[in-house]
Amino acid sequence: MPRDILGIVTYTTEETAQLLGVTKRTLMTYLTSGKMVASKIGGRWAITDQQIKDFVNKRSVVDNKTGAEYL
C-alpha cells in the first residue's frame, strides 16, 4: 500500500516492481545503476509516482532492438 509522506505518494520496491511488471531484483538493478531515480528514506527506497512516470516515459522513447533514442 503506497505511503503518503508530506503529501507525496511513495511506493516500496515491491510495489514499484509489481507496477512495472518486473522482478524486485530487476528494479534494484535499475535503482543502483541510475536507470531509475529514487530516494532512500530511513534506509528504504521510496519511489514516487512521478519517478515511476518519468522512468516509463524515458523508456518508451528507446528502441529496445537498436538502443536508439527517439528524442
mmCIF file of the N, C-alpha and C atoms, coordinates in Angstrom:
data_MODEL
# 
_entry.id   MODEL 
# 
loop_
_atom_site.group_PDB 
_atom_site.id 
_atom_site.type_symbol 
_atom_site.label_atom_id 
_atom_site.label_alt_id 
_atom_site.label_comp_id 
_atom_site.label_asym_id 
_atom_site.label_entity_id 
_atom_site.label_seq_id 
_atom_site.pdbx_PDB_ins_code 
_atom_site.Cartn_x 
_atom_site.Cartn_y 
_atom_site.Cartn_z 
_atom_site.occupancy 
_atom_site.B_iso_or_equiv 
_atom_site.pdbx_formal_charge 
_atom_site.auth_seq_id 
_atom_site.auth_comp_id 
_atom_site.auth_asym_id 
_atom_site.auth_atom_id 
_atom_site.pdbx_PDB_model_num 
ATOM 1   N N  . MET A 1 1  ? 0.839  -1.175 0.000   1.00 0.00 ? 1  MET A N  1 
ATOM 2   C CA . MET A 1 1  ? 0.000  0.000  0.000   1.00 0.00 ? 1  MET A CA 1 
ATOM 3   C C  . MET A 1 1  ? 0.888  1.243  0.000   1.00 0.00 ? 1  MET A C  1 
ATOM 4   N N  . PRO A 1 2  ? 0.686  2.139  -0.970  1.00 0.00 ? 2  PRO A N  1 
ATOM 5   C CA . PRO A 1 2  ? 1.507  3.348  -1.035  1.00 0.00 ? 2  PRO A CA 1 
ATOM 6   C C  . PRO A 1 2  ? 1.416  4.169  0.256   1.00 0.00 ? 2  PRO A C  1 
ATOM 7   N N  . ARG A 1 3  ? 2.534  4.855  0.572   1.00 0.00 ? 3  ARG A N  1 
ATOM 8   C CA . ARG A 1 3  ? 2.570  5.717  1.750   1.00 0.00 ? 3  ARG A CA 1 
ATOM 9   C C  . ARG A 1 3  ? 2.528  7.166  1.316   1.00 0.00 ? 3  ARG A C  1 
ATOM 10  N N  . ASP A 1 4  ? 1.974  8.000  2.172   1.00 0.00 ? 4  ASP A N  1 
ATOM 11  C CA . ASP A 1 4  ? 1.936  9.428  1.930   1.00 0.00 ? 4  ASP A CA 1 
ATOM 12  C C  . ASP A 1 4  ? 2.938  10.092 2.865   1.00 0.00 ? 4  ASP A C  1 
ATOM 13  N N  . ILE A 1 5  ? 3.951  10.730 2.295   1.00 0.00 ? 5  ILE A N  1 
ATOM 14  C CA . ILE A 1 5  ? 4.946  11.441 3.081   1.00 0.00 ? 5  ILE A CA 1 
ATOM 15  C C  . ILE A 1 5  ? 4.852  12.912 2.709   1.00 0.00 ? 5  ILE A C  1 
ATOM 16  N N  . LEU A 1 6  ? 4.296  13.708 3.620   1.00 0.00 ? 6  LEU A N  1 
ATOM 17  C CA . LEU A 1 6  ? 4.129  15.147 3.399   1.00 0.00 ? 6  LEU A CA 1 
ATOM 18  C C  . LEU A 1 6  ? 3.415  15.458 2.085   1.00 0.00 ? 6  LEU A C  1 
ATOM 19  N N  . GLY A 1 7  ? 2.394  14.682 1.786   1.00 0.00 ? 7  GLY A N  1 
ATOM 20  C CA . GLY A 1 7  ? 1.601  14.908 0.580   1.00 0.00 ? 7  GLY A CA 1 
ATOM 21  C C  . GLY A 1 7  ? 2.154  14.279 -0.677  1.00 0.00 ? 7  GLY A C  1 
ATOM 22  N N  . ILE A 1 8  ? 3.259  13.551 -0.562  1.00 0.00 ? 8  ILE A N  1 
ATOM 23  C CA . ILE A 1 8  ? 3.856  12.880 -1.728  1.00 0.00 ? 8  ILE A CA 1 
ATOM 24  C C  . ILE A 1 8  ? 3.637  11.381 -1.576  1.00 0.00 ? 8  ILE A C  1 
ATOM 25  N N  . VAL A 1 9  ? 3.007  10.776 -2.557  1.00 0.00 ? 9  VAL A N  1 
ATOM 26  C CA . VAL A 1 9  ? 2.739  9.334  -2.524  1.00 0.00 ? 9  VAL A CA 1 
ATOM 27  C C  . VAL A 1 9  ? 4.019  8.593  -2.886  1.00 0.00 ? 9  VAL A C  1 
ATOM 28  N N  . THR A 1 10 ? 4.417  7.649  -2.032  1.00 0.00 ? 10 THR A N  1 
ATOM 29  C CA . THR A 1 10 ? 5.617  6.850  -2.300  1.00 0.00 ? 10 THR A CA 1 
ATOM 30  C C  . THR A 1 10 ? 5.273  5.369  -2.307  1.00 0.00 ? 10 THR A C  1 
ATOM 31  N N  . TYR A 1 11 ? 6.068  4.627  -3.056  1.00 0.00 ? 11 TYR A N  1 
ATOM 32  C CA . TYR A 1 11 ? 5.885  3.184  -3.186  1.00 0.00 ? 11 TYR A CA 1 
ATOM 33  C C  . TYR A 1 11 ? 7.147  2.464  -2.732  1.00 0.00 ? 11 TYR A C  1 
ATOM 34  N N  . THR A 1 12 ? 6.979  1.246  -2.266  1.00 0.00 ? 12 THR A N  1 
ATOM 35  C CA . THR A 1 12 ? 8.114  0.397  -1.911  1.00 0.00 ? 12 THR A CA 1 
ATOM 36  C C  . THR A 1 12 ? 8.687  -0.214 -3.186  1.00 0.00 ? 12 THR A C  1 
ATOM 37  N N  . THR A 1 13 ? 9.829  -0.864 -3.052  1.00 0.00 ? 13 THR A N  1 
ATOM 38  C CA . THR A 1 13 ? 10.403 -1.537 -4.215  1.00 0.00 ? 13 THR A CA 1 
ATOM 39  C C  . THR A 1 13 ? 9.498  -2.668 -4.691  1.00 0.00 ? 13 THR A C  1 
ATOM 40  N N  . GLU A 1 14 ? 8.870  -3.360 -3.764  1.00 0.00 ? 14 GLU A N  1 
ATOM 41  C CA . GLU A 1 14 ? 7.968  -4.450 -4.151  1.00 0.00 ? 14 GLU A CA 1 
ATOM 42  C C  . GLU A 1 14 ? 6.782  -3.923 -4.947  1.00 0.00 ? 14 GLU A C  1 
ATOM 43  N N  . GLU A 1 15 ? 6.179  -2.835 -4.461  1.00 0.00 ? 15 GLU A N  1 
ATOM 44  C CA . GLU A 1 15 ? 5.028  -2.252 -5.154  1.00 0.00 ? 15 GLU A CA 1 
ATOM 45  C C  . GLU A 1 15 ? 5.421  -1.718 -6.525  1.00 0.00 ? 15 GLU A C  1 
ATOM 46  N N  . THR A 1 16 ? 6.556  -1.057 -6.588  1.00 0.00 ? 16 THR A N  1 
ATOM 47  C CA . THR A 1 16 ? 7.018  -0.495 -7.856  1.00 0.00 ? 16 THR A CA 1 
ATOM 48  C C  . THR A 1 16 ? 7.334  -1.593 -8.866  1.00 0.00 ? 16 THR A C  1 
ATOM 49  N N  . ALA A 1 17 ? 8.002  -2.640 -8.422  1.00 0.00 ? 17 ALA A N  1 
ATOM 50  C CA . ALA A 1 17 ? 8.313  -3.760 -9.319  1.00 0.00 ? 17 ALA A CA 1 
ATOM 51  C C  . ALA A 1 17 ? 7.027  -4.351 -9.884  1.00 0.00 ? 17 ALA A C  1 
ATOM 52  N N  . GLN A 1 18 ? 6.025  -4.502 -9.031  1.00 0.00 ? 18 GLN A N  1 
ATOM 53  C CA . GLN A 1 18 ? 4.747  -5.059 -9.486  1.00 0.00 ? 18 GLN A CA 1 
ATOM 54  C C  . GLN A 1 18 ? 4.090  -4.124 -10.505 1.00 0.00 ? 18 GLN A C  1 
ATOM 55  N N  . LEU A 1 19 ? 4.113  -2.816 -10.244 1.00 0.00 ? 19 LEU A N  1 
ATOM 56  C CA . LEU A 1 19 ? 3.531  -1.851 -11.183 1.00 0.00 ? 19 LEU A CA 1 
ATOM 57  C C  . LEU A 1 19 ? 4.215  -1.903 -12.541 1.00 0.00 ? 19 LEU A C  1 
ATOM 58  N N  . LEU A 1 20 ? 5.542  -2.058 -12.534 1.00 0.00 ? 20 LEU A N  1 
ATOM 59  C CA . LEU A 1 20 ? 6.308  -2.076 -13.781 1.00 0.00 ? 20 LEU A CA 1 
ATOM 60  C C  . LEU A 1 20 ? 6.339  -3.441 -14.458 1.00 0.00 ? 20 LEU A C  1 
ATOM 61  N N  . GLY A 1 21 ? 5.902  -4.475 -13.744 1.00 0.00 ? 21 GLY A N  1 
ATOM 62  C CA . GLY A 1 21 ? 5.900  -5.814 -14.322 1.00 0.00 ? 21 GLY A CA 1 
ATOM 63  C C  . GLY A 1 21 ? 7.283  -6.433 -14.408 1.00 0.00 ? 21 GLY A C  1 
ATOM 64  N N  . VAL A 1 22 ? 8.150  -6.073 -13.454 1.00 0.00 ? 22 VAL A N  1 
ATOM 65  C CA . VAL A 1 22 ? 9.498  -6.635 -13.396 1.00 0.00 ? 22 VAL A CA 1 
ATOM 66  C C  . VAL A 1 22 ? 9.714  -7.259 -12.017 1.00 0.00 ? 22 VAL A C  1 
ATOM 67  N N  . THR A 1 23 ? 10.799 -8.004 -11.882 1.00 0.00 ? 23 THR A N  1 
ATOM 68  C CA . THR A 1 23 ? 11.108 -8.562 -10.577 1.00 0.00 ? 23 THR A CA 1 
ATOM 69  C C  . THR A 1 23 ? 11.724 -7.477 -9.694  1.00 0.00 ? 23 THR A C  1 
ATOM 70  N N  . LYS A 1 24 ? 11.723 -7.724 -8.404  1.00 0.00 ? 24 LYS A N  1 
ATOM 71  C CA . LYS A 1 24 ? 12.346 -6.779 -7.483  1.00 0.00 ? 24 LYS A CA 1 
ATOM 72  C C  . LYS A 1 24 ? 13.839 -6.677 -7.783  1.00 0.00 ? 24 LYS A C  1 
ATOM 73  N N  . ARG A 1 25 ? 14.439 -7.774 -8.158  1.00 0.00 ? 25 ARG A N  1 
ATOM 74  C CA . ARG A 1 25 ? 15.866 -7.778 -8.482  1.00 0.00 ? 25 ARG A CA 1 
ATOM 75  C C  . ARG A 1 25 ? 16.164 -6.862 -9.676  1.00 0.00 ? 25 ARG A C  1 
ATOM 76  N N  . THR A 1 26 ? 15.326 -6.926 -10.703 1.00 0.00 ? 26 THR A N  1 
ATOM 77  C CA . THR A 1 26 ? 15.491 -6.061 -11.871 1.00 0.00 ? 26 THR A CA 1 
ATOM 78  C C  . THR A 1 26 ? 15.318 -4.602 -11.466 1.00 0.00 ? 26 THR A C  1 
ATOM 79  N N  . LEU A 1 27 ? 14.315 -4.320 -10.660 1.00 0.00 ? 27 LEU A N  1 
ATOM 80  C CA . LEU A 1 27 ? 14.100 -2.955 -10.191 1.00 0.00 ? 27 LEU A CA 1 
ATOM 81  C C  . LEU A 1 27 ? 15.311 -2.451 -9.414  1.00 0.00 ? 27 LEU A C  1 
ATOM 82  N N  . MET A 1 28 ? 15.873 -3.288 -8.563  1.00 0.00 ? 28 MET A N  1 
ATOM 83  C CA . MET A 1 28 ? 17.046 -2.892 -7.787  1.00 0.00 ? 28 MET A CA 1 
ATOM 84  C C  . MET A 1 28 ? 18.221 -2.577 -8.719  1.00 0.00 ? 28 MET A C  1 
ATOM 85  N N  . THR A 1 29 ? 18.340 -3.308 -9.813  1.00 0.00 ? 29 THR A N  1 
ATOM 86  C CA . THR A 1 29 ? 19.380 -3.022 -10.802 1.00 0.00 ? 29 THR A CA 1 
ATOM 87  C C  . THR A 1 29 ? 19.147 -1.648 -11.418 1.00 0.00 ? 29 THR A C  1 
ATOM 88  N N  . TYR A 1 30 ? 17.904 -1.335 -11.758 1.00 0.00 ? 30 TYR A N  1 
ATOM 89  C CA . TYR A 1 30 ? 17.575 -0.017 -12.289 1.00 0.00 ? 30 TYR A CA 1 
ATOM 90  C C  . TYR A 1 30 ? 17.966 1.078  -11.298 1.00 0.00 ? 30 TYR A C  1 
ATOM 91  N N  . LEU A 1 31 ? 17.664 0.862  -10.020 1.00 0.00 ? 31 LEU A N  1 
ATOM 92  C CA . LEU A 1 31 ? 17.934 1.872  -8.999  1.00 0.00 ? 31 LEU A CA 1 
ATOM 93  C C  . LEU A 1 31 ? 19.427 2.054  -8.747  1.00 0.00 ? 31 LEU A C  1 
ATOM 94  N N  . THR A 1 32 ? 20.131 0.961  -8.592  1.00 0.00 ? 32 THR A N  1 
ATOM 95  C CA . THR A 1 32 ? 21.557 1.063  -8.257  1.00 0.00 ? 32 THR A CA 1 
ATOM 96  C C  . THR A 1 32 ? 22.413 1.507  -9.444  1.00 0.00 ? 32 THR A C  1 
ATOM 97  N N  . SER A 1 33 ? 21.928 1.266  -10.662 1.00 0.00 ? 33 SER A N  1 
ATOM 98  C CA . SER A 1 33 ? 22.683 1.684  -11.847 1.00 0.00 ? 33 SER A CA 1 
ATOM 99  C C  . SER A 1 33 ? 22.356 3.118  -12.263 1.00 0.00 ? 33 SER A C  1 
ATOM 100 N N  . GLY A 1 34 ? 21.310 3.684  -11.667 1.00 0.00 ? 34 GLY A N  1 
ATOM 101 C CA . GLY A 1 34 ? 20.912 5.039  -12.024 1.00 0.00 ? 34 GLY A CA 1 
ATOM 102 C C  . GLY A 1 34 ? 19.926 5.118  -13.171 1.00 0.00 ? 34 GLY A C  1 
ATOM 103 N N  . LYS A 1 35 ? 19.480 3.975  -13.687 1.00 0.00 ? 35 LYS A N  1 
ATOM 104 C CA . LYS A 1 35 ? 18.493 3.987  -14.768 1.00 0.00 ? 35 LYS A CA 1 
ATOM 105 C C  . LYS A 1 35 ? 17.158 4.547  -14.283 1.00 0.00 ? 35 LYS A C  1 
ATOM 106 N N  . MET A 1 36 ? 16.900 4.363  -12.993 1.00 0.00 ? 36 MET A N  1 
ATOM 107 C CA . MET A 1 36 ? 15.692 4.896  -12.376 1.00 0.00 ? 36 MET A CA 1 
ATOM 108 C C  . MET A 1 36 ? 16.102 5.698  -11.156 1.00 0.00 ? 36 MET A C  1 
ATOM 109 N N  . VAL A 1 37 ? 15.503 6.858  -11.003 1.00 0.00 ? 37 VAL A N  1 
ATOM 110 C CA . VAL A 1 37 ? 15.822 7.742  -9.886  1.00 0.00 ? 37 VAL A CA 1 
ATOM 111 C C  . VAL A 1 37 ? 14.851 7.497  -8.742  1.00 0.00 ? 37 VAL A C  1 
ATOM 112 N N  . ALA A 1 38 ? 15.371 7.439  -7.528  1.00 0.00 ? 38 ALA A N  1 
ATOM 113 C CA . ALA A 1 38 ? 14.545 7.301  -6.330  1.00 0.00 ? 38 ALA A CA 1 
ATOM 114 C C  . ALA A 1 38 ? 15.360 7.773  -5.135  1.00 0.00 ? 38 ALA A C  1 
ATOM 115 N N  . SER A 1 39 ? 14.727 7.828  -3.991  1.00 0.00 ? 39 SER A N  1 
ATOM 116 C CA . SER A 1 39 ? 15.394 8.271  -2.770  1.00 0.00 ? 39 SER A CA 1 
ATOM 117 C C  . SER A 1 39 ? 15.316 7.183  -1.716  1.00 0.00 ? 39 SER A C  1 
ATOM 118 N N  . LYS A 1 40 ? 16.285 7.222  -0.816  1.00 0.00 ? 40 LYS A N  1 
ATOM 119 C CA . LYS A 1 40 ? 16.231 6.344  0.339   1.00 0.00 ? 40 LYS A CA 1 
ATOM 120 C C  . LYS A 1 40 ? 15.811 7.176  1.543   1.00 0.00 ? 40 LYS A C  1 
ATOM 121 N N  . ILE A 1 41 ? 14.814 6.702  2.240   1.00 0.00 ? 41 ILE A N  1 
ATOM 122 C CA . ILE A 1 41 ? 14.338 7.356  3.455   1.00 0.00 ? 41 ILE A CA 1 
ATOM 123 C C  . ILE A 1 41 ? 14.368 6.321  4.557   1.00 0.00 ? 41 ILE A C  1 
ATOM 124 N N  . GLY A 1 42 ? 15.151 6.579  5.583   1.00 0.00 ? 42 GLY A N  1 
ATOM 125 C CA . GLY A 1 42 ? 15.270 5.620  6.681   1.00 0.00 ? 42 GLY A CA 1 
ATOM 126 C C  . GLY A 1 42 ? 15.843 4.291  6.233   1.00 0.00 ? 42 GLY A C  1 
ATOM 127 N N  . GLY A 1 43 ? 16.732 4.325  5.232   1.00 0.00 ? 43 GLY A N  1 
ATOM 128 C CA . GLY A 1 43 ? 17.361 3.101  4.757   1.00 0.00 ? 43 GLY A CA 1 
ATOM 129 C C  . GLY A 1 43 ? 16.527 2.290  3.785   1.00 0.00 ? 43 GLY A C  1 
ATOM 130 N N  . ARG A 1 44 ? 15.356 2.793  3.436   1.00 0.00 ? 44 ARG A N  1 
ATOM 131 C CA . ARG A 1 44 ? 14.478 2.080  2.490   1.00 0.00 ? 44 ARG A CA 1 
ATOM 132 C C  . ARG A 1 44 ? 14.222 2.958  1.276   1.00 0.00 ? 44 ARG A C  1 
ATOM 133 N N  . TRP A 1 45 ? 14.107 2.316  0.129   1.00 0.00 ? 45 TRP A N  1 
ATOM 134 C CA . TRP A 1 45 ? 13.799 3.052  -1.086  1.00 0.00 ? 45 TRP A CA 1 
ATOM 135 C C  . TRP A 1 45 ? 12.384 3.595  -1.010  1.00 0.00 ? 45 TRP A C  1 
ATOM 136 N N  . ALA A 1 46 ? 12.212 4.849  -1.406  1.00 0.00 ? 46 ALA A N  1 
ATOM 137 C CA . ALA A 1 46 ? 10.897 5.482  -1.519  1.00 0.00 ? 46 ALA A CA 1 
ATOM 138 C C  . ALA A 1 46 ? 10.798 6.022  -2.938  1.00 0.00 ? 46 ALA A C  1 
ATOM 139 N N  . ILE A 1 47 ? 9.879  5.485  -3.697  1.00 0.00 ? 47 ILE A N  1 
ATOM 140 C CA . ILE A 1 47 ? 9.760  5.809  -5.116  1.00 0.00 ? 47 ILE A CA 1 
ATOM 141 C C  . ILE A 1 47 ? 8.429  6.510  -5.333  1.00 0.00 ? 47 ILE A C  1 
ATOM 142 N N  . THR A 1 48 ? 8.489  7.723  -5.856  1.00 0.00 ? 48 THR A N  1 
ATOM 143 C CA . THR A 1 48 ? 7.257  8.483  -6.047  1.00 0.00 ? 48 THR A CA 1 
ATOM 144 C C  . THR A 1 48 ? 6.576  8.097  -7.354  1.00 0.00 ? 48 THR A C  1 
ATOM 145 N N  . ASP A 1 49 ? 5.296  8.436  -7.427  1.00 0.00 ? 49 ASP A N  1 
ATOM 146 C CA . ASP A 1 49 ? 4.577  8.144  -8.664  1.00 0.00 ? 49 ASP A CA 1 
ATOM 147 C C  . ASP A 1 49 ? 5.171  8.939  -9.827  1.00 0.00 ? 49 ASP A C  1 
ATOM 148 N N  . GLN A 1 50 ? 5.677  10.139 -9.564  1.00 0.00 ? 50 GLN A N  1 
ATOM 149 C CA . GLN A 1 50 ? 6.308  10.927 -10.623 1.00 0.00 ? 50 GLN A CA 1 
ATOM 150 C C  . GLN A 1 50 ? 7.592  10.261 -11.108 1.00 0.00 ? 50 GLN A C  1 
ATOM 151 N N  . GLN A 1 51 ? 8.371  9.686  -10.206 1.00 0.00 ? 51 GLN A N  1 
ATOM 152 C CA . GLN A 1 51 ? 9.599  8.999  -10.602 1.00 0.00 ? 51 GLN A CA 1 
ATOM 153 C C  . GLN A 1 51 ? 9.273  7.773  -11.455 1.00 0.00 ? 51 GLN A C  1 
ATOM 154 N N  . ILE A 1 52 ? 8.194  7.088  -11.128 1.00 0.00 ? 52 ILE A N  1 
ATOM 155 C CA . ILE A 1 52 ? 7.753  5.935  -11.926 1.00 0.00 ? 52 ILE A CA 1 
ATOM 156 C C  . ILE A 1 52 ? 7.336  6.408  -13.323 1.00 0.00 ? 52 ILE A C  1 
ATOM 157 N N  . LYS A 1 53 ? 6.550  7.480  -13.376 1.00 0.00 ? 53 LYS A N  1 
ATOM 158 C CA . LYS A 1 53 ? 6.108  8.020  -14.666 1.00 0.00 ? 53 LYS A CA 1 
ATOM 159 C C  . LYS A 1 53 ? 7.289  8.477  -15.513 1.00 0.00 ? 53 LYS A C  1 
ATOM 160 N N  . ASP A 1 54 ? 8.242  9.162  -14.880 1.00 0.00 ? 54 ASP A N  1 
ATOM 161 C CA . ASP A 1 54 ? 9.425  9.620  -15.611 1.00 0.00 ? 54 ASP A CA 1 
ATOM 162 C C  . ASP A 1 54 ? 10.200 8.444  -16.191 1.00 0.00 ? 54 ASP A C  1 
ATOM 163 N N  . PHE A 1 55 ? 10.343 7.383  -15.411 1.00 0.00 ? 55 PHE A N  1 
ATOM 164 C CA . PHE A 1 55 ? 11.053 6.196  -15.874 1.00 0.00 ? 55 PHE A CA 1 
ATOM 165 C C  . PHE A 1 55 ? 10.330 5.562  -17.056 1.00 0.00 ? 55 PHE A C  1 
ATOM 166 N N  . VAL A 1 56 ? 9.025  5.411  -16.938 1.00 0.00 ? 56 VAL A N  1 
ATOM 167 C CA . VAL A 1 56 ? 8.236  4.791  -18.016 1.00 0.00 ? 56 VAL A CA 1 
ATOM 168 C C  . VAL A 1 56 ? 8.309  5.647  -19.277 1.00 0.00 ? 56 VAL A C  1 
ATOM 169 N N  . ASN A 1 57 ? 8.181  6.960  -19.132 1.00 0.00 ? 57 ASN A N  1 
ATOM 170 C CA . ASN A 1 57 ? 8.242  7.847  -20.304 1.00 0.00 ? 57 ASN A CA 1 
ATOM 171 C C  . ASN A 1 57 ? 9.612  7.824  -20.949 1.00 0.00 ? 57 ASN A C  1 
ATOM 172 N N  . LYS A 1 58 ? 10.658 7.802  -20.156 1.00 0.00 ? 58 LYS A N  1 
ATOM 173 C CA . LYS A 1 58 ? 12.016 7.757  -20.697 1.00 0.00 ? 58 LYS A CA 1 
ATOM 174 C C  . LYS A 1 58 ? 12.240 6.445  -21.440 1.00 0.00 ? 58 LYS A C  1 
ATOM 175 N N  . ARG A 1 59 ? 11.793 5.344  -20.881 1.00 0.00 ? 59 ARG A N  1 
ATOM 176 C CA . ARG A 1 59 ? 11.984 4.035  -21.502 1.00 0.00 ? 59 ARG A CA 1 
ATOM 177 C C  . ARG A 1 59 ? 11.157 3.897  -22.770 1.00 0.00 ? 59 ARG A C  1 
ATOM 178 N N  . SER A 1 60 ? 10.058 4.634  -22.887 1.00 0.00 ? 60 SER A N  1 
ATOM 179 C CA . SER A 1 60 ? 9.178  4.462  -24.039 1.00 0.00 ? 60 SER A CA 1 
ATOM 180 C C  . SER A 1 60 ? 9.747  5.097  -25.306 1.00 0.00 ? 60 SER A C  1 
ATOM 181 N N  . VAL A 1 61 ? 10.807 5.909  -25.178 1.00 0.00 ? 61 VAL A N  1 
ATOM 182 C CA . VAL A 1 61 ? 11.375 6.542  -26.363 1.00 0.00 ? 61 VAL A CA 1 
ATOM 183 C C  . VAL A 1 61 ? 12.668 5.886  -26.819 1.00 0.00 ? 61 VAL A C  1 
ATOM 184 N N  . VAL A 1 62 ? 12.933 4.694  -26.332 1.00 0.00 ? 62 VAL A N  1 
ATOM 185 C CA . VAL A 1 62 ? 14.147 3.979  -26.711 1.00 0.00 ? 62 VAL A CA 1 
ATOM 186 C C  . VAL A 1 62 ? 13.763 2.719  -27.485 1.00 0.00 ? 62 VAL A C  1 
ATOM 187 N N  . ASP A 1 63 ? 14.396 2.535  -28.645 1.00 0.00 ? 63 ASP A N  1 
ATOM 188 C CA . ASP A 1 63 ? 14.187 1.327  -29.431 1.00 0.00 ? 63 ASP A CA 1 
ATOM 189 C C  . ASP A 1 63 ? 14.992 0.219  -28.778 1.00 0.00 ? 63 ASP A C  1 
ATOM 190 N N  . ASN A 1 64 ? 14.297 -0.772 -28.225 1.00 0.00 ? 64 ASN A N  1 
ATOM 191 C CA . ASN A 1 64 ? 14.978 -1.837 -27.487 1.00 0.00 ? 64 ASN A CA 1 
ATOM 192 C C  . ASN A 1 64 ? 15.882 -2.704 -28.363 1.00 0.00 ? 64 ASN A C  1 
ATOM 193 N N  . LYS A 1 65 ? 15.625 -2.754 -29.653 1.00 0.00 ? 65 LYS A N  1 
ATOM 194 C CA . LYS A 1 65 ? 16.448 -3.581 -30.531 1.00 0.00 ? 65 LYS A CA 1 
ATOM 195 C C  . LYS A 1 65 ? 17.788 -2.903 -30.853 1.00 0.00 ? 65 LYS A C  1 
ATOM 196 N N  . THR A 1 66 ? 17.737 -1.582 -31.109 1.00 0.00 ? 66 THR A N  1 
ATOM 197 C CA . THR A 1 66 ? 18.952 -0.890 -31.507 1.00 0.00 ? 66 THR A CA 1 
ATOM 198 C C  . THR A 1 66 ? 19.543 -0.021 -30.408 1.00 0.00 ? 66 THR A C  1 
ATOM 199 N N  . GLY A 1 67 ? 18.731 0.298  -29.418 1.00 0.00 ? 67 GLY A N  1 
ATOM 200 C CA . GLY A 1 67 ? 19.171 1.187  -28.346 1.00 0.00 ? 67 GLY A CA 1 
ATOM 201 C C  . GLY A 1 67 ? 19.108 2.652  -28.746 1.00 0.00 ? 67 GLY A C  1 
ATOM 202 N N  . ALA A 1 68 ? 18.587 2.927  -29.952 1.00 0.00 ? 68 ALA A N  1 
ATOM 203 C CA . ALA A 1 68 ? 18.499 4.302  -30.430 1.00 0.00 ? 68 ALA A CA 1 
ATOM 204 C C  . ALA A 1 68 ? 17.404 5.055  -29.675 1.00 0.00 ? 68 ALA A C  1 
ATOM 205 N N  . GLU A 1 69 ? 17.711 6.289  -29.301 1.00 0.00 ? 69 GLU A N  1 
ATOM 206 C CA . GLU A 1 69 ? 16.734 7.116  -28.618 1.00 0.00 ? 69 GLU A CA 1 
ATOM 207 C C  . GLU A 1 69 ? 16.011 7.982  -29.631 1.00 0.00 ? 69 GLU A C  1 
ATOM 208 N N  . TYR A 1 70 ? 14.740 8.161  -29.413 1.00 0.00 ? 70 TYR A N  1 
ATOM 209 C CA . TYR A 1 70 ? 13.912 8.988  -30.279 1.00 0.00 ? 70 TYR A CA 1 
ATOM 210 C C  . TYR A 1 70 ? 13.481 10.217 -29.517 1.00 0.00 ? 70 TYR A C  1 
ATOM 211 N N  . LEU A 1 71 ? 14.378 11.165 -29.363 1.00 0.00 ? 71 LEU A N  1 
ATOM 212 C CA . LEU A 1 71 ? 14.069 12.395 -28.625 1.00 0.00 ? 71 LEU A CA 1 
ATOM 213 C C  . LEU A 1 71 ? 13.870 13.557 -29.571 1.00 0.00 ? 71 LEU A C  1 
# 
